[in-house]
Amino acid sequence: MESKNTISVILPIKSGKAIDFEEFFEKAITSVKNQEGLVSELIIVHVGEDYFKNYVSTFDFGDINVIIEEYDGTPSFANQVNYGVNKATSEWFSILEFDDEYSNIWFKNAKNYMDIYGDIDTFLPIVVDVNYKGVFVGLLMKQPLLQTSQLKWDI
């Protein structure tokens, strides 16, 4: 395990051929870059699609420690997340889908809670959901931020 209160981000990719994939992927990665050093690694778990492998090989991740893993089992969100959790070296992890973004203060707020409430092991963020035009459509509960040792999704 790496130092306390750092976070591994797991990014499962099933297909790089989704509509507007490059635009969404770039925004997702930018939101990881904006987390002020709290992200220890970005673990991208993909299913071996040639289009994605070619795209990601030329992508500029900046200073992020990126681990790109090809998952060769049955492709599913849960399988790919579990695979990423097993590769994570941080005490905490978060799941980011390619078409989602973190707010610039999301991990800073999570770290503050970790520092104050050390016995908490799950954070459930409330996020603002917007449509493709960026217009507010509601509040959603998203995947929690969990300690790496605590989650395995049943298939």
URCOR-V963168 format. One line per field, one symbol per residue. ss: DSSP state (@ for helix, = for strand, . for the rest). phi: phi as a letter, one per 40 degrees, with the letter a starting at -180 (. if undefined). psi: psi as a letter, one per 20 degrees, with the letter a starting at -180 (. if undefined). A space follows every 50 residues. Layout:
ss->???
phi->???
psi->???
This chain:
ss->......=======.......@@@@@@@@@@@@@.....========...@ @@@@@@@........=====......@@@@@@@@@@@....====..... .....@@@@@@@@@@@.....==..=====.....======...===@@@ .....
phi->.cccgbbcbbbcbcacccdgdccccccccdcccccfgcccabbcbbbgcd dcdccccbcccgcccbbbbccbcccadccccdccdcccbccbabbbccbb bcccbdcccccdccccbcccbabbcbbccbcccgcdbibbcbdccbcdcb bbccc
psi->qaqqkrppppnpohpjjqpkggggggggghhghjjljiohqooporjjpg ggggghhjpojcjpopoopppjaopqggghggggghiqirhqqqppqhjr qqqhjghggggggghgmiipippoqpqppqaijjppirpqpaqroqphii pppq.
